[in-house]
Every structure is written in C-alpha cells, then in structure tokens.
Amino acid sequence: MPEPLCVAIDTSGAAPETDRPAPEKAISGDPEFTTWNVEERDGLYCGVWQATPGKWKISYDEWEFCHILQGVSVIAEDGGNVRTVRAGDSFVLRPGFEGTWEVIETTRKEYVIRL
C-alpha cells in the first residue's frame, strides 16, 4: 500500500526530542523544549513544539509558520516590535528575524518550517 498523502499532525507516532537553549542564548529561567517532528522532507519540517517558562535569544535563517495551541509567550523583535501570543494565534517568523522568545505560561505550538 502506498504512503498516505494526507497525514494528521499527531504526536502519538513521533518520538519526542528534548532540548534547552544554548547557554549563550539563555536570558532567564530554565526553559525546556520538547519537539515532536511529524514530517521532515525536502527542506520542510512540521510538528508540535512545547516550551516551559523562561526567556532566550532567537535568530531565524528559516521561514516558520506557528499556530499556538496553548499557553502564553512574548516574542520581541530587536528594534521594538513586541507580540504576545496565546492559544488560537497564528503568525510567521521570517528569515532574518532576531529577538527574544519569553514563555510566560508553558506554550505549545504547531509549526511548519521551510529552509
């Protein structure tokens, strides 16, 4: 039987990967990341990511679409643009974005990354 072409974003079949921000990027707290990659092919990645409270520096070389499933985070772009995101919010981080991500309440998001 051929591989299905319509695939649910379901974390039950994906092995979770855990990580933390690199020490030079950490600003406050001790955030832990858990990622469930559901699809990885041809420079495209999608799945679910979760982070516990804390703040760290971020820098994007890739394009990422995010949809917040739960929690509250503050994303601050260097130069002043600050956005608070919570369950139901969707946004795009474009290549070249630099700033900080602060998790106020454990945040879970669905993501699609294009390299």
N, C-alpha and C positions, 0 to 999 in steps of 0.2 A: 504494500500500500504506500502511495507517495506521501511525503511530508505534508501536513496541513498548511494551507496558505493563510488561514485566519487563526491567529493564536491569541488566546486570552493572556492578559497581564496577570499571571497567577504565581505568587511566590512559593506555593507549596512544592513545586518541582525544581526550584532553584536553590542551590547551596548558598547560604548567607556568607558574605565576606565582611570581616570587621576591620576597622582601621581608626586612626586618630589623626588630627592634623600634625604635620611635621612640627617639631619644637620651635623652629624659627617663624612659623606662621601662627602659632597659638598666642592668643591675647589674654583670654580669661577662661576660667572653668577647666573642666577636663572632658570635653565632648568626645563621644564615641560614635562612629559611623557604622551602620550596617547597610550593606548593599545586596540586593537580590537582582542579578542580571538575568533578564528573561530572554533577551535577543542580542546577539553580537554577530554582526556580519557586514562586510563591505563598508567599514567606517561608520556604521550606525550601531548605537547601543541604546537599549531601553530596559526599564525595570522599575524597581522601587528602592528608594534610599531613605534612611532614617537617621536622625542625629539627636543626641541628648544635649542638654543645655551647655552653652559655652560660646565663645567668640573666637574667630580666626580670620586671617587674611585669605582672600581668594583672588585668583588671576585666571582668566579664561583664554585659551587658544582656540577652543572649540565653540560651536553653537549648541545651546541647550534649551529645550522646552521643558518647563516644570509645571506640574499641577499639584497643589498642596492638598493632601488628604486629611491631615490632622496636625494640630499644634500651631505655634506662632513663632515666626522668625522675623528678624530685621535685616534687610540687605542694604548696605550703604555703599554707594559708588564713590570712589575717590573723586573729590571735586564737589560733593554736596547732595546728589540725588539719593534720598533715603526712602525705602519702601518697606512697609510692614505687610507681611503675607500671612494668611491663615487659611484654614480649610475652605476649599472652593475656589481659591485664587489660582490663576494661571499666568505665566509670564515667560519671557525669553531672555536669556543671558547671551549676549553676542560676543564673538571673538574680540579680544582687546579689553573686556570688562575687567576692572581691578577695583578692589574694595574689601569689605568685610561681610561675613555672614555671622549673625548672632542668633542662636536658638534660645528663645525665651521659655517656651514650652516644647518638650520633645516633638520634633517635626518629622512627618513622613510625607514623601512626595513621590509621584510617578514622574519619570524623566525620559526624554528622548535626546540623545547626544549625537551630533553629526561632526565627525572630524574633518 
